[in-house]
Amino acid sequence: MNSIGSVIGRGLLVAGLLISAGPMLAAGSDDGFAAFWTQFNAAVGRSDQTAVSQMVNYPVFYIDQRQAADFPVIWKGAFKPAQRTCLAKQKPVMDTHDGKVSYATGCGHLIYSFGKDDGGWKLTSIDEND
């Protein structure tokens, strides 16, 4: 389980990346994220909770560690109409740390982070942007 300090630190790191990374956007990458983002955004826009849930890497951090059975809680809190509208306008920022590529974007007080595993790109956490 993540400590409060690591969550805050991760939130500050992502916030800094969102502010400073400018040109490192998903659209310019050949790593498959742009296609994932298009599918993710379409599912969010349609309010297709089943499709969005399948694009999450469980356990996922949202307030605390959540499992697939907790997805209704995640949807209700992190995918409200205002967040869905905001996500439709976002261009996630790419980051490379220890050789691993990830992406993040923010909407209001939430930062949505995405990573890649053997199954492809997934939503990996939804953190508070303190």
The first five atom37 places (N, CA, C, CB, O) and aatype in JSON, in Angstrom:
{
  "aatype": [12, 2, 15, 9, 7, 15, 19, 9, 7, 1, 7, 10, 10, 19, 0, 7, 10, 10, 9, 15, 0, 7, 14, 12, 10, 0, 0, 7, 15, 3, 3, 7, 13, 0, 0, 13, 17, 16, 5, 13, 2, 0, 0, 19, 7, 1, 15, 3, 5, 16, 0, 19, 15, 5, 12, 19, 2, 18, 14, 19, 13, 18, 9, 3, 5, 1, 5, 0, 0, 3, 13, 14, 19, 9, 17, 11, 7, 0, 13, 11, 14, 0, 5, 1, 16, 4, 10, 0, 11, 5, 11, 14, 19, 12, 3, 16, 8, 3, 7, 11, 19, 15, 18, 0, 16, 7, 4, 7, 8, 10, 9, 18, 15, 13, 7, 11, 3, 3, 7, 7, 17, 11, 10, 16, 15, 9, 3, 6, 2, 3],
  "atom_mask": [
    [1, 1, 1, 1, 1],
    [1, 1, 1, 1, 1],
    [1, 1, 1, 1, 1],
    [1, 1, 1, 1, 1],
    [1, 1, 1, 0, 1],
    [1, 1, 1, 1, 1],
    [1, 1, 1, 1, 1],
    [1, 1, 1, 1, 1],
    [1, 1, 1, 0, 1],
    [1, 1, 1, 1, 1],
    [1, 1, 1, 0, 1],
    [1, 1, 1, 1, 1],
    [1, 1, 1, 1, 1],
    [1, 1, 1, 1, 1],
    [1, 1, 1, 1, 1],
    [1, 1, 1, 0, 1],
    [1, 1, 1, 1, 1],
    [1, 1, 1, 1, 1],
    [1, 1, 1, 1, 1],
    [1, 1, 1, 1, 1],
    [1, 1, 1, 1, 1],
    [1, 1, 1, 0, 1],
    [1, 1, 1, 1, 1],
    [1, 1, 1, 1, 1],
    [1, 1, 1, 1, 1],
    [1, 1, 1, 1, 1],
    [1, 1, 1, 1, 1],
    [1, 1, 1, 0, 1],
    [1, 1, 1, 1, 1],
    [1, 1, 1, 1, 1],
    [1, 1, 1, 1, 1],
    [1, 1, 1, 0, 1],
    [1, 1, 1, 1, 1],
    [1, 1, 1, 1, 1],
    [1, 1, 1, 1, 1],
    [1, 1, 1, 1, 1],
    [1, 1, 1, 1, 1],
    [1, 1, 1, 1, 1],
    [1, 1, 1, 1, 1],
    [1, 1, 1, 1, 1],
    [1, 1, 1, 1, 1],
    [1, 1, 1, 1, 1],
    [1, 1, 1, 1, 1],
    [1, 1, 1, 1, 1],
    [1, 1, 1, 0, 1],
    [1, 1, 1, 1, 1],
    [1, 1, 1, 1, 1],
    [1, 1, 1, 1, 1],
    [1, 1, 1, 1, 1],
    [1, 1, 1, 1, 1],
    [1, 1, 1, 1, 1],
    [1, 1, 1, 1, 1],
    [1, 1, 1, 1, 1],
    [1, 1, 1, 1, 1],
    [1, 1, 1, 1, 1],
    [1, 1, 1, 1, 1],
    [1, 1, 1, 1, 1],
    [1, 1, 1, 1, 1],
    [1, 1, 1, 1, 1],
    [1, 1, 1, 1, 1],
    [1, 1, 1, 1, 1],
    [1, 1, 1, 1, 1],
    [1, 1, 1, 1, 1],
    [1, 1, 1, 1, 1],
    [1, 1, 1, 1, 1],
    [1, 1, 1, 1, 1],
    [1, 1, 1, 1, 1],
    [1, 1, 1, 1, 1],
    [1, 1, 1, 1, 1],
    [1, 1, 1, 1, 1],
    [1, 1, 1, 1, 1],
    [1, 1, 1, 1, 1],
    [1, 1, 1, 1, 1],
    [1, 1, 1, 1, 1],
    [1, 1, 1, 1, 1],
    [1, 1, 1, 1, 1],
    [1, 1, 1, 0, 1],
    [1, 1, 1, 1, 1],
    [1, 1, 1, 1, 1],
    [1, 1, 1, 1, 1],
    [1, 1, 1, 1, 1],
    [1, 1, 1, 1, 1],
    [1, 1, 1, 1, 1],
    [1, 1, 1, 1, 1],
    [1, 1, 1, 1, 1],
    [1, 1, 1, 1, 1],
    [1, 1, 1, 1, 1],
    [1, 1, 1, 1, 1],
    [1, 1, 1, 1, 1],
    [1, 1, 1, 1, 1],
    [1, 1, 1, 1, 1],
    [1, 1, 1, 1, 1],
    [1, 1, 1, 1, 1],
    [1, 1, 1, 1, 1],
    [1, 1, 1, 1, 1],
    [1, 1, 1, 1, 1],
    [1, 1, 1, 1, 1],
    [1, 1, 1, 1, 1],
    [1, 1, 1, 0, 1],
    [1, 1, 1, 1, 1],
    [1, 1, 1, 1, 1],
    [1, 1, 1, 1, 1],
    [1, 1, 1, 1, 1],
    [1, 1, 1, 1, 1],
    [1, 1, 1, 1, 1],
    [1, 1, 1, 0, 1],
    [1, 1, 1, 1, 1],
    [1, 1, 1, 0, 1],
    [1, 1, 1, 1, 1],
    [1, 1, 1, 1, 1],
    [1, 1, 1, 1, 1],
    [1, 1, 1, 1, 1],
    [1, 1, 1, 1, 1],
    [1, 1, 1, 1, 1],
    [1, 1, 1, 0, 1],
    [1, 1, 1, 1, 1],
    [1, 1, 1, 1, 1],
    [1, 1, 1, 1, 1],
    [1, 1, 1, 0, 1],
    [1, 1, 1, 0, 1],
    [1, 1, 1, 1, 1],
    [1, 1, 1, 1, 1],
    [1, 1, 1, 1, 1],
    [1, 1, 1, 1, 1],
    [1, 1, 1, 1, 1],
    [1, 1, 1, 1, 1],
    [1, 1, 1, 1, 1],
    [1, 1, 1, 1, 1],
    [1, 1, 1, 1, 1],
    [1, 1, 1, 1, 1]
  ],
  "atom_positions": [
    [[0.84, -1.17, 0.0], [0.0, 0.0, 0.0], [0.89, 1.24, 0.0], [-0.96, -0.01, 1.21], [1.92, 1.25, 0.67]],
    [[0.52, 2.27, -0.73], [1.31, 3.49, -0.84], [1.18, 4.34, 0.41], [0.89, 4.29, -2.07], [0.1, 4.45, 1.0]],
    [[2.3, 4.94, 0.82], [2.23, 5.87, 1.94], [1.77, 7.22, 1.44], [3.6, 5.99, 2.65], [1.85, 7.51, 0.25]],
    [[1.29, 8.05, 2.34], [0.83, 9.39, 1.99], [1.96, 10.17, 1.34], [0.31, 10.15, 3.25], [1.75, 10.87, 0.35]],
    [[3.17, 10.04, 1.88], [4.32, 10.76, 1.33], [4.6, 10.37, -0.1], [0.0, 0.0, 0.0], [4.88, 11.24, -0.93]],
    [[4.54, 9.07, -0.42], [4.82, 8.66, -1.79], [3.73, 9.1, -2.74], [4.99, 7.15, -1.86], [4.01, 9.43, -3.9]],
    [[2.49, 9.13, -2.27], [1.38, 9.61, -3.11], [1.55, 11.09, -3.39], [0.01, 9.35, -2.42], [1.4, 11.52, -4.53]],
    [[1.87, 11.87, -2.37], [2.08, 13.3, -2.55], [3.28, 13.54, -3.47], [2.29, 14.01, -1.19], [3.23, 14.37, -4.37]],
    [[4.35, 12.81, -3.22], [5.54, 12.96, -4.07], [5.25, 12.63, -5.52], [0.0, 0.0, 0.0], [5.69, 13.34, -6.42]],
    [[4.51, 11.55, -5.76], [4.15, 11.16, -7.12], [3.26, 12.22, -7.76], [3.45, 9.79, -7.12], [3.4, 12.54, -8.94]],
    [[2.33, 12.76, -6.97], [1.45, 13.81, -7.48], [2.22, 15.05, -7.87], [0.0, 0.0, 0.0], [1.95, 15.66, -8.9]],
    [[3.19, 15.43, -7.03], [4.01, 16.6, -7.35], [4.86, 16.36, -8.58], [4.89, 16.98, -6.17], [5.03, 17.26, -9.41]],
    [[5.41, 15.16, -8.7], [6.21, 14.82, -9.87], [5.38, 14.92, -11.14], [6.79, 13.42, -9.73], [5.81, 15.54, -12.12]],
    [[4.21, 14.31, -11.14], [3.36, 14.33, -12.32], [2.92, 15.76, -12.63], [2.13, 13.42, -12.12], [2.87, 16.15, -13.79]],
    [[2.58, 16.53, -11.6], [2.18, 17.92, -11.83], [3.3, 18.69, -12.49], [1.77, 18.6, -10.5], [3.07, 19.48, -13.41]],
    [[4.53, 18.48, -12.03], [5.68, 19.13, -12.65], [5.86, 18.72, -14.1], [0.0, 0.0, 0.0], [6.16, 19.54, -14.96]],
    [[5.66, 17.45, -14.37], [5.77, 16.96, -15.74], [4.7, 17.59, -16.62], [5.65, 15.45, -15.78], [4.97, 17.97, -17.76]],
    [[3.5, 17.68, -16.1], [2.41, 18.26, -16.88], [2.69, 19.71, -17.23], [1.09, 18.15, -16.12], [2.32, 20.18, -18.3]],
    [[3.35, 20.42, -16.33], [3.66, 21.82, -16.57], [4.83, 21.97, -17.52], [3.94, 22.52, -15.27], [4.8, 22.85, -18.39]],
    [[5.87, 21.16, -17.38], [7.12, 21.4, -18.08], [7.35, 20.58, -19.34], [8.21, 21.15, -17.18], [8.2, 20.96, -20.15]],
    [[6.65, 19.52, -19.55], [7.0, 18.61, -20.64], [6.49, 19.04, -22.0], [6.47, 17.26, -20.34], [6.96, 18.53, -23.01]],
    [[5.56, 19.96, -22.05], [5.04, 20.53, -23.28], [5.05, 19.66, -24.52], [0.0, 0.0, 0.0], [4.03, 19.04, -24.83]],
    [[6.16, 19.6, -25.24], [6.16, 18.93, -26.54], [6.11, 17.41, -26.5], [7.35, 19.34, -27.29], [5.93, 16.78, -27.54]],
    [[6.27, 16.8, -25.34], [6.29, 15.34, -25.27], [4.88, 14.81, -25.12], [7.16, 14.86, -24.1], [4.51, 14.32, -24.06]],
    [[4.1, 14.91, -26.16], [2.7, 14.5, -26.12], [2.5, 13.15, -26.78], [1.83, 15.55, -26.79], [3.32, 12.7, -27.58]],
    [[1.41, 12.52, -26.44], [1.11, 11.17, -26.94], [1.06, 11.12, -28.46], [-0.2, 10.68, -26.37], [1.44, 10.11, -29.05]],
    [[0.6, 12.17, -29.09], [0.4, 12.13, -30.53], [1.67, 11.86, -31.3], [-0.2, 13.43, -30.99], [1.62, 11.33, -32.41]],
    [[2.83, 12.21, -30.74], [4.08, 12.06, -31.47], [4.79, 10.74, -31.22], [0.0, 0.0, 0.0], [5.9, 10.56, -31.71]],
    [[4.22, 9.85, -30.51], [4.9, 8.63, -30.11], [4.46, 7.44, -30.96], [4.64, 8.34, -28.65], [3.34, 7.39, -31.46]],
    [[5.4, 6.48, -31.12], [5.09, 5.26, -31.87], [4.96, 4.05, -30.94], [6.17, 5.0, -32.92], [5.1, 2.91, -31.39]],
    [[4.7, 4.28, -29.68], [4.67, 3.2, -28.7], [3.28, 2.59, -28.51], [5.18, 3.7, -27.39], [3.1, 1.74, -27.64]],
    [[2.32, 3.02, -29.29], [0.97, 2.47, -29.2], [0.05, 3.23, -28.26], [0.0, 0.0, 0.0], [-1.14, 2.94, -28.2]],
    [[0.6, 4.2, -27.54], [-0.25, 4.91, -26.58], [-1.33, 5.74, -27.29], [0.61, 5.81, -25.71], [-2.45, 5.81, -26.8]],
    [[-1.01, 6.36, -28.39], [-2.0, 7.2, -29.08], [-3.26, 6.39, -29.43], [-1.39, 7.82, -30.37], [-4.38, 6.87, -29.27]],
    [[-3.06, 5.17, -29.91], [-4.21, 4.32, -30.24], [-4.99, 3.95, -28.97], [-3.74, 3.03, -30.98], [-6.22, 3.98, -28.96]],
    [[-4.26, 3.61, -27.91], [-4.92, 3.31, -26.63], [-5.71, 4.52, -26.15], [-3.89, 2.89, -25.56], [-6.87, 4.39, -25.75]],
    [[-5.09, 5.7, -26.19], [-5.75, 6.9, -25.7], [-7.03, 7.18, -26.48], [-4.8, 8.11, -25.8], [-8.04, 7.58, -25.9]],
    [[-7.0, 6.96, -27.78], [-8.21, 7.15, -28.6], [-9.31, 6.21, -28.14], [-7.89, 6.92, -30.09], [-10.46, 6.62, -28.0]],
    [[-8.97, 4.94, -27.91], [-9.96, 3.96, -27.46], [-10.45, 4.27, -26.05], [-9.36, 2.55, -27.5], [-11.65, 4.18, -25.78]],
    [[-9.53, 4.63, -25.18], [-9.89, 4.97, -23.79], [-10.83, 6.16, -23.77], [-8.62, 5.27, -22.95], [-11.87, 6.13, -23.11]],
    [[-10.46, 7.2, -24.5], [-11.28, 8.41, -24.54], [-12.66, 8.15, -25.14], [-10.57, 9.49, -25.33], [-13.65, 8.7, -24.67]],
    [[-12.72, 7.32, -26.15], [-14.01, 6.98, -26.76], [-14.89, 6.24, -25.76], [-13.81, 6.12, -28.04], [-16.08, 6.52, -25.65]],
    [[-14.31, 5.29, -25.04], [-15.08, 4.54, -24.05], [-15.55, 5.46, -22.91], [-14.24, 3.37, -23.48], [-16.69, 5.35, -22.46]],
    [[-14.68, 6.35, -22.46], [-15.06, 7.31, -21.42], [-16.18, 8.2, -21.94], [-13.84, 8.16, -20.97], [-17.15, 8.45, -21.23]],
    [[-16.04, 8.69, -23.17], [-17.05, 9.57, -23.76], [-18.41, 8.91, -23.92], [0.0, 0.0, 0.0], [-19.44, 9.58, -23.81]],
    [[-18.42, 7.61, -24.17], [-19.68, 6.86, -24.31], [-20.23, 6.42, -22.95], [-19.47, 5.63, -25.2], [-21.31, 5.82, -22.88]],
    [[-19.49, 6.72, -21.89], [-19.82, 6.23, -20.54], [-19.89, 4.71, -20.52], [-21.16, 6.82, -20.07], [-20.71, 4.12, -19.82]],
    [[-19.0, 4.08, -21.29], [-18.94, 2.62, -21.37], [-18.08, 2.09, -20.22], [-18.36, 2.16, -22.75], [-16.88, 1.87, -20.37]],
    [[-18.71, 1.91, -19.08], [-17.98, 1.51, -17.88], [-17.31, 0.15, -18.03], [-18.92, 1.48, -16.7], [-16.23, -0.06, -17.48]],
    [[-17.92, -0.75, -18.76], [-17.32, -2.07, -18.96], [-16.01, -1.94, -19.73], [-18.29, -3.0, -19.71], [-15.0, -2.53, -19.34]],
    [[-16.02, -1.17, -20.81], [-14.81, -1.0, -21.62], [-13.73, -0.27, -20.83], [-15.13, -0.22, -22.91], [-12.56, -0.67, -20.86]],
    [[-14.11, 0.78, -20.12], [-13.11, 1.52, -19.33], [-12.52, 0.61, -18.25], [-13.75, 2.79, -18.68], [-11.31, 0.61, -18.04]],
    [[-13.35, -0.17, -17.58], [-12.87, -1.07, -16.55], [-11.84, -2.06, -17.09], [-14.03, -1.83, -15.93], [-10.89, -2.42, -16.39]],
    [[-12.01, -2.49, -18.32], [-11.07, -3.43, -18.94], [-9.76, -2.76, -19.33], [-11.71, -4.06, -20.17], [-8.79, -3.44, -19.67]],
    [[-9.72, -1.43, -19.29], [-8.5, -0.68, -19.62], [-7.76, -0.22, -18.36], [-8.85, 0.53, -20.49], [-6.92, 0.67, -18.42]],
    [[-8.09, -0.84, -17.23], [-7.47, -0.5, -15.95], [-6.59, -1.66, -15.51], [-8.55, -0.18, -14.87], [-6.98, -2.83, -15.62]],
    [[-5.4, -1.35, -15.02], [-4.5, -2.35, -14.47], [-4.78, -2.47, -12.97], [-3.0, -1.97, -14.74], [-4.47, -1.56, -12.2]],
    [[-5.37, -3.59, -12.57], [-5.72, -3.82, -11.16], [-4.62, -4.58, -10.47], [-7.05, -4.59, -11.05], [-3.97, -5.42, -11.1]],
    [[-4.37, -4.33, -9.18], [-5.02, -3.29, -8.41], [-4.58, -1.92, -8.89], [-4.73, -3.46, -6.91], [-3.43, -1.72, -9.28]],
    [[-5.5, -0.98, -8.85], [-5.24, 0.38, -9.28], [-5.34, 1.29, -8.06], [-6.23, 0.83, -10.42], [-6.17, 1.06, -7.17]],
    [[-4.51, 2.31, -8.02], [-4.58, 3.23, -6.9], [-5.62, 4.31, -7.2], [-3.21, 3.86, -6.61], [-5.47, 5.06, -8.17]],
    [[-6.65, 4.39, -6.39], [-7.62, 5.49, -6.39], [-8.07, 5.65, -4.95], [-8.85, 5.2, -7.36], [-8.87, 4.86, -4.45]],
    [[-7.57, 6.65, -4.28], [-7.72, 6.9, -2.86], [-6.93, 5.85, -2.06], [-9.21, 6.88, -2.45], [-6.16, 6.2, -1.16]],
    [[-7.11, 4.6, -2.4], [-6.28, 3.51, -1.9], [-6.29, 2.42, -2.98], [-6.8, 2.96, -0.51], [-6.81, 2.64, -4.07]],
    [[-5.72, 1.28, -2.69], [-5.67, 0.21, -3.69], [-7.08, -0.31, -3.96], [-4.74, -0.95, -3.23], [-7.82, -0.63, -3.03]],
    [[-7.43, -0.4, -5.23], [-8.76, -0.87, -5.63], [-8.63, -2.06, -6.56], [-9.56, 0.26, -6.31], [-7.69, -2.16, -7.34]],
    [[-9.61, -2.95, -6.46], [-9.7, -4.13, -7.33], [-10.79, -3.9, -8.37], [-9.98, -5.42, -6.49], [-11.51, -2.9, -8.32]],
    [[-10.91, -4.81, -9.31], [-11.92, -4.69, -10.37], [-13.32, -4.56, -9.79], [-11.84, -5.89, -11.31], [-14.15, -3.84, -10.34]],
    [[-13.6, -5.25, -8.71], [-14.93, -5.18, -8.09], [-15.25, -3.78, -7.58], [-15.04, -6.18, -6.95], [-16.41, -3.44, -7.36]],
    [[-14.21, -2.96, -7.38], [-14.39, -1.59, -6.89], [-14.61, -0.58, -8.01], [-13.18, -1.18, -6.07], [-14.74, 0.61, -7.75]],
    [[-14.66, -1.04, -9.26], [-14.75, -0.1, -10.37], [-15.94, 0.86, -10.26], [-14.83, -0.84, -11.66], [-15.78, 2.02, -10.61]],
    [[-17.11, 0.44, -9.8], [-18.21, 1.42, -9.67], [-17.84, 2.62, -8.77], [-19.44, 0.73, -9.09], [-18.27, 3.74, -9.03]],
    [[-17.04, 2.38, -7.73], [-16.57, 3.47, -6.87], [-15.62, 4.38, -7.65], [-15.86, 2.9, -5.6], [-15.71, 5.61, -7.56]],
    [[-14.73, 3.78, -8.42], [-13.79, 4.55, -9.23], [-14.56, 5.39, -10.25], [-12.79, 3.61, -9.95], [-14.29, 6.58, -10.39]],
    [[-15.49, 4.77, -10.94], [-16.27, 5.48, -11.97], [-17.01, 6.67, -11.36], [-17.27, 4.52, -12.66], [-16.99, 7.78, -11.9]],
    [[-17.67, 6.42, -10.25], [-18.47, 7.46, -9.61], [-17.63, 8.65, -9.16], [-19.23, 6.89, -8.43], [-18.09, 9.79, -9.2]],
    [[-16.4, 8.4, -8.74], [-15.55, 9.47, -8.23], [-14.62, 10.08, -9.25], [0.0, 0.0, 0.0], [-14.4, 11.3, -9.22]],
    [[-14.07, 9.28, -10.14], [-13.03, 9.76, -11.04], [-13.5, 10.01, -12.47], [-11.9, 8.78, -11.07], [-12.75, 10.54, -13.29]],
    [[-14.73, 9.63, -12.78], [-15.24, 9.79, -14.15], [-16.6, 10.49, -14.14], [-15.36, 8.42, -14.86], [-17.51, 10.12, -14.88]],
    [[-16.71, 11.5, -13.3], [-17.92, 12.33, -13.29], [-18.01, 13.06, -14.63], [-17.91, 13.34, -12.09], [-17.01, 13.15, -15.35]],
    [[-19.17, 13.59, -14.98], [-19.3, 14.28, -16.28], [-18.24, 15.35, -16.52], [-20.66, 14.92, -16.36], [-17.73, 15.47, -17.64]],
    [[-17.89, 16.13, -15.51], [-16.86, 17.17, -15.7], [-15.51, 16.56, -16.05], [-16.74, 18.03, -14.43], [-14.8, 17.09, -16.9]],
    [[-15.14, 15.44, -15.4], [-13.87, 14.79, -15.71], [-13.89, 14.16, -17.09], [-13.54, 13.73, -14.65], [-12.89, 14.19, -17.81]],
    [[-15.04, 13.59, -17.48], [-15.13, 12.98, -18.82], [-14.98, 14.06, -19.89], [-16.48, 12.23, -18.99], [-14.3, 13.83, -20.9]],
    [[-15.59, 15.22, -19.69], [-15.45, 16.32, -20.64], [-14.0, 16.79, -20.7], [-16.38, 17.48, -20.27], [-13.46, 17.04, -21.77]],
    [[-13.39, 16.92, -19.54], [-12.0, 17.34, -19.47], [-11.07, 16.34, -20.15], [-11.58, 17.53, -18.01], [-10.21, 16.74, -20.94]],
    [[-11.23, 15.06, -19.86], [-10.36, 14.04, -20.46], [-10.43, 14.07, -21.98], [-10.75, 12.65, -19.95], [-9.43, 13.81, -22.66]],
    [[-11.6, 14.37, -22.53], [-11.76, 14.42, -23.99], [-10.87, 15.48, -24.62], [-13.22, 14.68, -24.35], [-10.56, 15.4, -25.81]],
    [[-10.47, 16.48, -23.85], [-9.66, 17.59, -24.37], [-8.18, 17.45, -24.07], [-10.16, 18.89, -23.79], [-7.37, 18.26, -24.54]],
    [[-7.8, 16.45, -23.31], [-6.43, 16.32, -22.84], [-5.5, 15.65, -23.85], [-6.41, 15.54, -21.56], [-5.92, 14.86, -24.69]],
    [[-4.22, 16.0, -23.73], [-3.15, 15.34, -24.46], [-2.14, 14.89, -23.4], [-2.48, 16.29, -25.55], [-1.34, 15.7, -22.93]],
    [[-2.19, 13.63, -23.03], [-1.29, 13.16, -21.96], [0.18, 13.43, -22.27], [-1.5, 11.67, -21.73], [0.6, 13.44, -23.43]],
    [[0.93, 13.64, -21.21], [2.35, 13.92, -21.28], [3.13, 12.64, -21.03], [2.75, 15.02, -20.26], [2.82, 11.87, -20.12]],
    [[4.14, 12.42, -21.86], [4.98, 11.22, -21.73], [6.11, 11.49, -20.75], [5.54, 10.8, -23.11], [6.64, 12.6, -20.67]],
    [[6.46, 10.46, -20.0], [7.61, 10.5, -19.09], [8.37, 9.19, -19.24], [7.16, 10.73, -17.61], [7.76, 8.14, -19.47]],
    [[9.68, 9.24, -19.11], [10.5, 8.04, -19.11], [11.28, 8.03, -17.81], [11.45, 7.98, -20.34], [12.02, 8.96, -17.5]],
    [[11.11, 6.95, -17.04], [11.81, 6.8, -15.77], [12.32, 5.38, -15.68], [10.88, 7.14, -14.57], [11.56, 4.42, -15.81]],
    [[13.62, 5.24, -15.45], [14.26, 3.93, -15.37], [13.97, 3.08, -16.6], [13.79, 3.19, -14.12], [13.79, 1.87, -16.5]],
    [[13.93, 3.72, -17.77], [13.71, 3.02, -19.02], [12.27, 2.67, -19.33], [0.0, 0.0, 0.0], [11.98, 2.09, -20.37]],
    [[11.35, 3.01, -18.44], [9.93, 2.73, -18.65], [9.2, 4.0, -19.05], [9.29, 2.11, -17.38], [9.39, 5.06, -18.45]],
    [[8.37, 3.88, -20.06], [7.58, 5.01, -20.53], [6.22, 4.98, -19.86], [7.43, 4.99, -22.08], [5.6, 3.92, -19.72]],
    [[5.76, 6.13, -19.45], [4.42, 6.26, -18.9], [3.84, 7.57, -19.4], [4.43, 6.2, -17.34], [4.55, 8.41, -19.96]],
    [[2.55, 7.74, -19.19], [1.86, 8.97, -19.58], [0.98, 9.4, -18.43], [1.03, 8.76, -20.88], [0.53, 8.58, -17.63]],
    [[0.72, 10.7, -18.37], [-0.18, 11.22, -17.34], [-0.89, 12.45, -17.87], [0.59, 11.55, -16.05], [-0.38, 13.17, -18.74]],
    [[-2.07, 12.68, -17.33], [-2.82, 13.88, -17.64], [-3.65, 14.23, -16.42], [-3.72, 13.68, -18.9], [-3.97, 13.38, -15.6]],
    [[-3.98, 15.49, -16.32], [-4.75, 15.93, -15.17], [-6.08, 16.54, -15.57], [0.0, 0.0, 0.0], [-6.21, 17.17, -16.62]],
    [[-7.06, 16.35, -14.71], [-8.37, 16.98, -14.85], [-8.81, 17.4, -13.45], [-9.42, 16.01, -15.52], [-9.05, 16.56, -12.59]],
    [[-8.9, 18.71, -13.25], [-9.28, 19.2, -11.94], [-8.27, 18.77, -10.91], [0.0, 0.0, 0.0], [-7.07, 19.01, -11.07]],
    [[-8.73, 18.13, -9.87], [-7.85, 17.72, -8.77], [-7.29, 16.3, -8.95], [-8.6, 17.8, -7.47], [-6.65, 15.77, -8.04]],
    [[-7.53, 15.68, -10.1], [-7.09, 14.3, -10.31], [-6.03, 14.2, -11.4], [-8.27, 13.42, -10.66], [-6.09, 14.9, -12.42]],
    [[-5.07, 13.32, -11.17], [-4.05, 13.0, -12.17], [-4.24, 11.54, -12.56], [-2.59, 13.27, -11.63], [-4.23, 10.66, -11.7]],
    [[-4.43, 11.29, -13.85], [-4.63, 9.96, -14.4], [-3.3, 9.5, -14.99], [-5.79, 9.94, -15.49], [-2.75, 10.17, -15.86]],
    [[-2.78, 8.37, -14.53], [-1.5, 7.85, -14.99], [-1.7, 6.53, -15.73], [-0.52, 7.67, -13.81], [-2.55, 5.72, -15.36]],
    [[-0.89, 6.33, -16.76], [-1.02, 5.17, -17.63], [0.35, 4.52, -17.81], [-1.62, 5.56, -19.0], [1.36, 5.21, -17.94]],
    [[0.37, 3.2, -17.81], [1.59, 2.45, -18.02], [1.33, 1.27, -18.94], [0.0, 0.0, 0.0], [0.18, 0.92, -19.23]],
    [[2.41, 0.67, -19.4], [2.32, -0.45, -20.33], [2.89, -1.7, -19.68], [3.06, -0.14, -21.65], [3.94, -1.67, -19.04]],
    [[2.16, -2.81, -19.85], [2.67, -4.11, -19.42], [2.52, -5.07, -20.59], [1.92, -4.64, -18.15], [2.29, -4.64, -21.72]],
    [[2.64, -6.35, -20.34], [2.53, -7.34, -21.42], [1.18, -7.29, -22.12], [2.77, -8.73, -20.87], [1.07, -7.68, -23.29]],
    [[0.15, -6.83, -21.43], [-1.19, -6.74, -22.0], [-1.46, -5.43, -22.72], [0.0, 0.0, 0.0], [-2.56, -5.23, -23.24]],
    [[-0.49, -4.55, -22.77], [-0.66, -3.27, -23.44], [-0.83, -2.14, -22.44], [0.0, 0.0, 0.0], [-0.56, -2.3, -21.25]],
    [[-1.28, -1.01, -22.93], [-1.45, 0.19, -22.11], [-2.67, 0.05, -21.21], [-1.59, 1.44, -22.99], [-3.7, -0.51, -21.61]],
    [[-2.54, 0.57, -20.0], [-3.63, 0.52, -19.01], [-3.56, 1.77, -18.13], [-3.53, -0.78, -18.13], [-2.51, 2.39, -17.98]],
    [[-4.7, 2.11, -17.55], [-4.75, 3.12, -16.51], [-4.17, 2.5, -15.26], [-6.22, 3.64, -16.27], [-4.63, 1.44, -14.83]],
    [[-3.15, 3.13, -14.67], [-2.46, 2.52, -13.53], [-2.73, 3.21, -12.2], [-0.98, 2.51, -13.79], [-2.59, 2.59, -11.15]],
    [[-3.12, 4.48, -12.23], [-3.48, 5.15, -10.99], [-4.24, 6.43, -11.26], [-2.23, 5.45, -10.17], [-4.15, 7.04, -12.33]],
    [[-5.0, 6.82, -10.27], [-5.72, 8.1, -10.27], [-5.39, 8.73, -8.93], [-7.31, 7.92, -10.5], [-5.88, 8.3, -7.89]],
    [[-4.55, 9.75, -8.96], [-4.07, 10.39, -7.73], [-4.63, 11.79, -7.58], [-2.54, 10.44, -7.71], [-5.0, 12.45, -8.55]],
    [[-4.69, 12.24, -6.35], [-5.07, 13.62, -6.05], [-3.91, 14.52, -6.46], [-5.42, 13.8, -4.52], [-2.75, 14.2, -6.2]],
    [[-4.22, 15.63, -7.09], [-3.22, 16.63, -7.43], [-3.25, 17.68, -6.32], [-3.48, 17.27, -8.84], [-3.98, 18.67, -6.39]],
    [[-2.44, 17.43, -5.29], [-2.46, 18.32, -4.11], [-1.79, 19.6, -4.44], [-1.79, 17.67, -2.9], [-1.7, 20.49, -3.58]]
  ]
}
